[in-house]
């Protein structure tokens, strides 16, 4: 049966853990927790980024997270918890489900995404060039 993108997001939200920005903030500097920014590089350059977050463009996430992929990034293997976010929480909801399907058990996302994080007055660093991976 055909689904809309909105239906897919709603289904994902019923299956995953959603953290508020306030609940996610204390995890930011916790050892073993990896914040993963799924936004496009232009979004990071325009809006800034969460300090120490790994930029993993949404189109590469599964390839970077999968240990069998030739594109695998070691940051994923070393994390005991993943906190995903995008601009508004839709891409990160779908991505959280995707990582669960890859076998990640301790993965969640930030409800409202980077916009909610920034609106809550939480730490943001401005960018003038490509992001640095933590």
Secondary structure, DSSP 4 states (H G I P E B T S, - for coil): ----HHHHHHHHHHHSEEE-HHHHHTTTTSTTEEEEE-S-HHHHHHH-B-TT-EE--GGGHHHHH-TTSTT--HHHHH-SEEEEE-SSSHHHHHHHHHHHHTT--SEEEETTHHHHHHHTT---B--SSSPPP-
